[in-house]
Amino acid sequence: MLLERMRGIETTLLHGGIDGDSRTGAVNVPIYQTSTYKQIRLGEHTGYEYSRTGNPTREALEKLIAELERGTRGFAFASGMAATTAVLTLFKTGDKVLISNNVYGGTFRVLDKIFSNFGLEYEFVDTTNPLIENKLASPVKALLIESPANPLMTVTDIAAVAGMAKRRGILTIVDNTFMSPYLQRPIELGADIVLHSATKYLGGHSDLIAGLAVVADEILGEKLHFIQNATGGILQPFDSFLLIRGIKTLAVRLDRHQENARYVADWLQKHPGVARVYYPGLPDDPGYEIQKRQADGPGGMLSFELNDGWDHEAFINGLSLVTLAESLGGVESLICQPSTMTHASIPEDIREKIHITEKLIRLSVGIENKHDIAADLQQALEGARRAS
């Protein structure tokens, strides 16, 4: 038997967690499409009572993501926001959560419009600034980081920030959606909780909605399992099966996503219509060195701004291969304008302050032929150039 310590992550993606079905020899975990389970006798059961509490297909997924993220327990939810909501439910009235100052709009919305009603406070902070340490004092109970952050690809030194937080008894929560455990494992860097919108790279085919959370220790695991069971926002068996299937091909997909993203980022940097490219795989990117140190690649996400001589609306509407849509991480290339789409829930004055303007365009680079992606961008840019 291959020793676990010898396994590469590519192997764990395929064989981690619960590998196949020991009863029948099926190479895939079955879909246990059941709501309840026959009990042996009063007070004794097989380990399963009710599928909100535990389901074998979901359990296989939860064990897989825990193993991939090097955590103790994993939890599967009906969406990324359901996972985020469950984690935020760990805190109480009067507590405060610091969040990366360019963070997914849905994370801001649930804090600003839902949790604020129950007295949970939040504050935007620049997690790339070492002076963040001055913010880590009561009533702060958690630091929620995205790295690279959505949509400006800002890179935070996770190990440094997690170290600061740990010295003060503050939890570090890292949204690892953009990287996935194939490229970055925040728990190894000192994080306490890892979040995923598994809809994105982990699923990888734009055909399911799912969220995952992984905890570093058993105490947090017990607390989060109680919340998951009590509130019930679980992932269903069929979607759990689909997500396991998607994870099996994560390595080969992300290798291609990155190859294409590097090519497209370089191509965009050289185009006269592009003012700036945000991508941690570019040597002149401010987060390049930290990204190299803490991750195994820059990922497949980038953002860019057009020069004043090019109309961003005409550019987006002129694309034919690249699809205008919410979401990211699917096999197809997707583009969006964060200020009116993914981050529209953030007030305009805050968006302007953190440079999420109408000029900013976010691109999830797919696995199509990279030259075809560039050709589509080229023809759209040609159509978007304003007459002088």
Protein Blocks (a to p, Z undefined) as FASTA:
>chain_A
ZZfklpcfklmmmmgcjehjfknopabdcdddbfbdcdfbghiaehiabfklocfklmmm
mmmmmmmnopabdcddfbfklmmmmmmmmpcehiacdddfbdcfklmmmmmmmmmmnopa
cddddfkbmklmmmmccfbfbdcddddddfklpacdfklmmmmmmmnopacdddfklnop
mlocfklnopabdcddfklmmnonopaccdddddfbfklmmmmmmmmmmnopaccfklmm
mmmmmmmmmmmmmmmmmmmmmmmmmmmmmpmkbmbdcdfkbfklmklmmmmmmpgbebja
dcddddfkbcfklmmmmpmklccdedehiabdcdddfklmmmmmpcfklmmmnopafkbc
cddddfbdfklmmmmmmmmmmmmpccZZ
